[in-house]
Amino acid sequence: LGSTVTASCTIQSNRCSGLDGEEIQITWRLDSESMSGSQHKSVEGAEVSNLTISHFNRTRAKLWCYVVWNGTPQRIGMAEIHAGYPPSKPENLTCMMNLSKNTLTCRWDPGLDGHLPARVTLKSQCEVSQEAIPDCIPQGGQNYCTIPRRSLQLYQKMDIWVSVQNALGTAESEHLCIDPMDVAKLDPPVLKSIQSVPFQTDCVSVAWEVAPTSSHIEQQCELRYRTHEDPGWTLTHHCGFLFGTDYRFQMRCRRVTAMGYWSEWSPGWNFITHEKGSDWLRLRDPGPSHRNERNGRILGYWVSLNPRRRNVELTAVCNTTERQCRFSVLAGVRRVYLAAYNSAGESAATEVLFLEKKGQPLARIHTSPCDEHSLWVHWEAPRAAATGYILEWRQISLPGPASRNGSWQVERNRSATKALIQGRTLRGRLWAAAWGVGGQQRWVSGLSPLQFTGPRSVHSTRNLGGWTPARRGWQHSAGPGLWGAAWVVSSDSPCF
């Protein structure tokens, strides 16, 4: 491509009937494009036209020679032009042995297109035997070729390379010297059984069978697993499985060589590890319930006034499957005990102390609406440093005292002065309060009055109904330091 093309067209009028004594005019066309050439008479009396095309930039074209006869160009001859480059060197030659079919398939990157017809050949030669091995010719357009078993020399080195030849030259890839068995891809193994090894341990025993086609080959294998909730797989070589957890296992194997290919992963095998009595429990803030803990699926929790001891009756005040519960105790009770249990037993009890509430209330607690199911709670930061804040709210029905059922959440940002509370219960009348938390779990303020303010703007076409203080002022609750108000929230008012 880009070279100069020259062409010549010769007309001998004495051999063409009807042209004797006529003036001959020769013209050219490259495909459908008219071209101008020079014309002269040779010493033998023939008419000769020469054409030069500089910087020919078409990979393929047809050049026509015409003679004008009776005012009409007539085709006399045609030449087809092919242009391109010498072949590129093939790169990244790799081979893989298929043990099921006993064939060796090699692949490569062909490089840049030479735009010319080329002959591609996968060549091979055995280092030991001098017997010629037939070339492997890939089908048109394919960058791989498969050598059959009869042409392979197993357990000895073979020299393999790719040769490409066109009208402008020849190129060869780097040579690959391999034993076909070193690049074998094994068929996947089959898991036969999975079972827990001695009780109360975190190990499992896995049995499998290698594929029949590779039973004579020394192999190394990998086992991976994941739970239904895990986004990805984990490779394992040791113990450390969770109790009472549903796992899915898969295995793959390869020959013990540096170049061996991994087999595909085996079909999955589901297995649920045995459960173990919980041996620990830690308290944390309410959040999404994680029913699968490290020792198995937690069935529930109990709260009692005393830890479980031999020959001592357990005084349970709460037995629930939730992550919170409410109960009443006598005056003077300063602690309870919390434990989790599953089908295999229960955890050791965790002591929960009732902390004393101290300090001044937070100043200027007020609210602003977010949407139909959420509300902003605002407050002024206390003078004493706080490590976080606790927000609690209770739903009530009119008329009557505040409901005992409530909700709470933690705001861990020590510099926060507002928090968003959400839930479908945020309708009608609400009691709410906020505390600052400082030091080692010590309350630094008590309950504060809650003031409701109107929205800054209304974006709903529905009747808002207004913001109405209860009894035209604040309504005192049955509990000390709690105040309430009634409100209506626009369903599409923005958060601010």
Buried (B, 14 or more C-beta within 10 A) or exposed (E): EEEEBEBEBBBBBEEBEEBEEEEBBBBBBBEEEEBEBEBEEEEEEBBBBBBEBEEBEBBEBEBBBBBBBEEEBEEBEEEEBEBBBBBBBBEEBBBBBBBEEBBBBBBBBBBEEBBBEBEBBBBBBBEEEEEEBEBBEBEEEEBBBBBEEEBBBEEEBBBBBBBBBBEEEEBBBEEBEBBBBBBBBBBBBBBEEBEBEEEEBBEBEBEBEBBEBBEEBEBEBBBBBBEEEEEEEEEBEEEEBBBBBBBBBBBBBBBEBEEBBBBEBBEBBEBBBBBBBBEEBEEEEEEEEEEBBBBBBBBEBBBBBBBBEEEEEBEBBBEEEEBEBEEEEEEEEEEBBBBBBBEBBBBBBBEEEEEEEEBEBBEEBBBBBBBBBBBBBBBEBBEEEBBBBBBBBBBBEEEEEBEEEBBBBBBEEBEBBBBEBEEEBBEEBBBBBBBBBBEEEBBBBBBBBBBBBEBEEEEEEEEBEEBEBBEEEBBEBEEEEBBBBBBBBBEEBEEE
